[in-house]
Amino acid sequence: MNFIPEITFGTRIRKSPFFDSTIKWGCKGFTTYNKMYMPTYYSSFVDDYWSLVNDVTLWDVAGERQVEIKGEDYFKCFFAKIREEYCNWFSKKTK
């Protein structure tokens, strides 16, 4: 059996502000994340992977939420995370 499941668009899952553009530019697959539709591929999973590796791709990730850090230690926490991310990125670039 060659069954291909489909996602139907309803009102229980929210659409991002960029949803219409993802349809316009040929998105072929979606998943749900944080109760919102997120695109999974445009051409094929393999083609999209190589576009991401070799070119520039733009994806709708509106399902990922913003986080607000509050309290006395927010500044130290925020910059510790930025420093960690930069060090990880820099160590990969210099290997």
N, C-alpha and C positions, 0 to 999 in steps of 0.2 A: 504494500500500500504506500502510495506517495502522497502523504498528507502534509499540507503546509498550513499551520495555524495562523489566524489573523487576529488583529486587535481592532475592535470597533470603537469609534470615538463616541463617548457618551458624556453625560453631565456629572457623573460621580468622580471623574478624573479631570483635573484642571488642565487647561492649555496655557502654555507660556505666552508672553507677549510676542515671541518670535515663531510661534507655531505655524502661522500662515506662510511665513517665509520658508520654513523647512519643507512644507508641502510644495511651494512654488519652485524650489530648487531641487526637487526630485527625491526627497527622502523616501526610502522604500520600507523601512522598519522602525518600529518604536518599542520602547519598554516603558514601564511606569516606575517612577522613583519619587518618593515623598509626595505621593498622590498627584503627580504631574507627568504628562507625556514627555519622554526624552527620546531623541532620534538615536538609532543604533547603527544604521548604515545608509549610504546613498547609492554607490555603484555595486560594490560587494564588500564583504568584510575584508578580504585580502587587498583589493584595490584601495579601499579607504585606509588600511594600515600603511600601505606603501606611500600613499599621499601624505599621511601624517609624518612618516619618517623622512621623506625626500622633499616635500613641498610645504605649503602652508595650508592648514585647514581651519575652518571656523565652525564650531559646534554650539548648539543651544544647550547650555547647562543650567538653565533657570531653575531646575529642580533642586540644585544644590543651594542650601540656605546660607544666608549670612549669619555670622555669629557676633554677638556683642559681648565684650569682656568688660566687666565692671569690678570695682573694688580697689583696695589700696595697692594691690600688687599687679594690676592690669598692665601697667607700663613695662615692668620687668618680664612678665609672662609673654607679652606681645613681641618684644624685641628678642627674647630668648628663642622663640619659634622662628622668627625671621633669620636670626643668626644660624640656627640649626639647618634651615632650608638652604641658605646660601652656602654653608660649608659643605653640605651634601652635593650641591650642584657644582661647586668649584672643584671638589675632589674628583668628581667624574670627568670634568673637563681637562684636568691636568694629568690624568692617567695615560 
